[in-house]
Amino acid sequence: MRSPTDRRAKVGTSYEPVTLRPMQEHDLTLLHAWLQRPHVVRWWGPHDRSLSLDEVRAEHFPSSAQNAGVRQYIASLGERPIGWAQSYVTLGAGDGWWESETDPGVRGIDQFLCDPNDLGRGLGTRMVEALVRLVFSDPAVTRIQTDPAPDNVRAIRCYEKAGFRAIRRIVTPDGCAVLMTQPRP
Ligand SMILES: CC(C)(COP(=O)(O)OP(=O)(O)OC[C@H]1O[C@@H](n2cnc3c(N)ncnc32)[C@H](O)[C@@H]1OP(=O)(O)O)[C@@H](O)C(=O)NCCC(=O)NCCS
């Protein structure tokens, strides 16, 4: 039997990279299921009801015009899907987000691991590092930022390990957050 320490052992092997592929419409059912899981709902909401598949489709697969600047990905470790991630252009994000931004090169990122058994084992850091590499592969990108809730200590530590630094507390349309940024290396 494995000890609790073993259960928290690192996931995967050093030669097994975390990969990111663009999310497709056929991934919506998977995403819908992941968005119902308590460890995701805790930080993503909504807290008072379940999301329908149509709501997930409307938010994550809207018309191309509404979706401009947003890139969504399914992360995998080998053949195993492990989570969802997105990057977006912060300038002009709308709905009250990042209204003081003037730099078109800034990208925001969001992500989660889909399996609660994977949390706290280093996999999220590898996923964020892979996303940062992918986002910076666009030479137009000047800076990447993220905005975890101040009490999401695990996410904040994960982002620090992936190269982000906490700048200040902010208020977003989703509530209080810690603005964390990473300039182009
Ligand atoms: C956020 C998330 C992607 C991070 O991935 P992860 O694989 O769990 O994170 P990692 O294991 O790479 O790193 C977590 C770090 O936080 C630390 N940590 C975890 N809980 C902690 C706590 N309560 N207090 C202090 N540190 C804590 C871990 O020890 C680890 O740091 P260490 O390697 O220095 O010991 C993942 O936890 C997740 O999907 N969470 C649910 C959804 C979510 O919060 N998404 C982000 C919204 S901004």
The ligand as an SDF file (V2000), in Angstrom:
LIG
                    3D

 48 50  0  0  0  0  0  0  0  0999 V2000
   -4.1610   25.4860   -9.7290 C   0  0  0  0  0  0  0  0  0  0  0  0
   -3.6370   24.1690  -10.2700 C   0  0  0  0  0  0  0  0  0  0  0  0
   -3.5950   24.2070  -11.8170 C   0  0  0  0  0  0  0  0  0  0  0  0
   -2.2050   23.9530   -9.7540 C   0  0  0  0  0  0  0  0  0  0  0  0
   -1.7510   22.7130  -10.1780 O   0  0  0  0  0  0  0  0  0  0  0  0
   -1.1210   21.6680   -9.1150 P   0  0  0  0  0  0  0  0  0  0  0  0
   -0.5720   20.5310   -9.8790 O   0  0  0  0  0  0  0  0  0  0  0  0
   -2.1500   21.3600   -8.0750 O   0  0  0  0  0  0  0  0  0  0  0  0
    0.0310   22.5490   -8.4640 O   0  0  0  0  0  0  0  0  0  0  0  0
    1.5530   22.1050   -8.1890 P   0  0  0  0  0  0  0  0  0  0  0  0
    1.5520   20.7740   -7.5010 O   0  0  0  0  0  0  0  0  0  0  0  0
    2.3260   22.2240   -9.4310 O   0  0  0  0  0  0  0  0  0  0  0  0
    2.0100   23.2450   -7.1840 O   0  0  0  0  0  0  0  0  0  0  0  0
    1.2360   23.5290   -6.0360 C   0  0  0  0  0  0  0  0  0  0  0  0
    2.1130   24.1680   -4.9700 C   0  0  0  0  0  0  0  0  0  0  0  0
    1.2480   24.7400   -3.9820 O   0  0  0  0  0  0  0  0  0  0  0  0
    1.6010   24.2400   -2.7120 C   0  0  0  0  0  0  0  0  0  0  0  0
    0.3850   24.2270   -1.9320 N   0  0  0  0  0  0  0  0  0  0  0  0
   -0.7190   23.4950   -2.0880 C   0  0  0  0  0  0  0  0  0  0  0  0
   -1.6270   23.7920   -1.1540 N   0  0  0  0  0  0  0  0  0  0  0  0
   -1.0760   24.7550   -0.3870 C   0  0  0  0  0  0  0  0  0  0  0  0
   -1.5000   25.4830    0.7540 C   0  0  0  0  0  0  0  0  0  0  0  0
   -2.7200   25.2860    1.2770 N   0  0  0  0  0  0  0  0  0  0  0  0
   -0.6490   26.3830    1.2950 N   0  0  0  0  0  0  0  0  0  0  0  0
    0.5660   26.5910    0.7760 C   0  0  0  0  0  0  0  0  0  0  0  0
    1.0320   25.9310   -0.3270 N   0  0  0  0  0  0  0  0  0  0  0  0
    0.2190   25.0290   -0.8730 C   0  0  0  0  0  0  0  0  0  0  0  0
    2.1790   22.8700   -3.0020 C   0  0  0  0  0  0  0  0  0  0  0  0
    2.9630   22.4260   -1.9190 O   0  0  0  0  0  0  0  0  0  0  0  0
    3.0110   23.1850   -4.2520 C   0  0  0  0  0  0  0  0  0  0  0  0
    4.1770   23.9170   -3.9480 O   0  0  0  0  0  0  0  0  0  0  0  0
    5.6310   23.2120   -3.7350 P   0  0  0  0  0  0  0  0  0  0  0  0
    5.9010   22.4080   -4.9780 O   0  0  0  0  0  0  0  0  0  0  0  0
    6.5630   24.3610   -3.5660 O   0  0  0  0  0  0  0  0  0  0  0  0
    5.5250   22.3310   -2.5420 O   0  0  0  0  0  0  0  0  0  0  0  0
   -4.5210   22.9700   -9.7820 C   0  0  0  0  0  0  0  0  0  0  0  0
   -4.3780   22.8280   -8.3790 O   0  0  0  0  0  0  0  0  0  0  0  0
   -5.9940   23.1390  -10.1010 C   0  0  0  0  0  0  0  0  0  0  0  0
   -6.4170   22.8480  -11.2090 O   0  0  0  0  0  0  0  0  0  0  0  0
   -6.7790   23.5790   -9.1120 N   0  0  0  0  0  0  0  0  0  0  0  0
   -8.2470   23.7090   -9.2490 C   0  0  0  0  0  0  0  0  0  0  0  0
   -8.6680   24.8410  -10.1770 C   0  0  0  0  0  0  0  0  0  0  0  0
   -7.8720   26.1090   -9.9720 C   0  0  0  0  0  0  0  0  0  0  0  0
   -7.6540   26.5410   -8.8410 O   0  0  0  0  0  0  0  0  0  0  0  0
   -7.4740   26.7040  -11.0920 N   0  0  0  0  0  0  0  0  0  0  0  0
   -6.7190   27.9460  -11.0720 C   0  0  0  0  0  0  0  0  0  0  0  0
   -7.6110   29.1220  -10.9680 C   0  0  0  0  0  0  0  0  0  0  0  0
   -6.6530   30.6160  -10.9630 S   0  0  0  0  0  0  0  0  0  0  0  0
  1  2  1  0
  2  3  1  0
  2  4  1  0
  2 36  1  0
  4  5  1  0
  5  6  1  0
  6  7  2  0
  6  8  1  0
  6  9  1  0
  9 10  1  0
 10 11  2  0
 10 12  1  0
 10 13  1  0
 13 14  1  0
 14 15  1  0
 15 16  1  0
 15 30  1  0
 16 17  1  0
 17 18  1  0
 17 28  1  0
 18 19  1  0
 18 27  1  0
 19 20  2  0
 20 21  1  0
 21 22  1  0
 21 27  2  0
 22 23  1  0
 22 24  2  0
 24 25  1  0
 25 26  2  0
 26 27  1  0
 28 29  1  0
 28 30  1  0
 30 31  1  0
 31 32  1  0
 32 33  2  0
 32 34  1  0
 32 35  1  0
 36 37  1  0
 36 38  1  0
 38 39  2  0
 38 40  1  0
 40 41  1  0
 41 42  1  0
 42 43  1  0
 43 44  2  0
 43 45  1  0
 45 46  1  0
 46 47  1  0
 47 48  1  0
M  END
$$$$
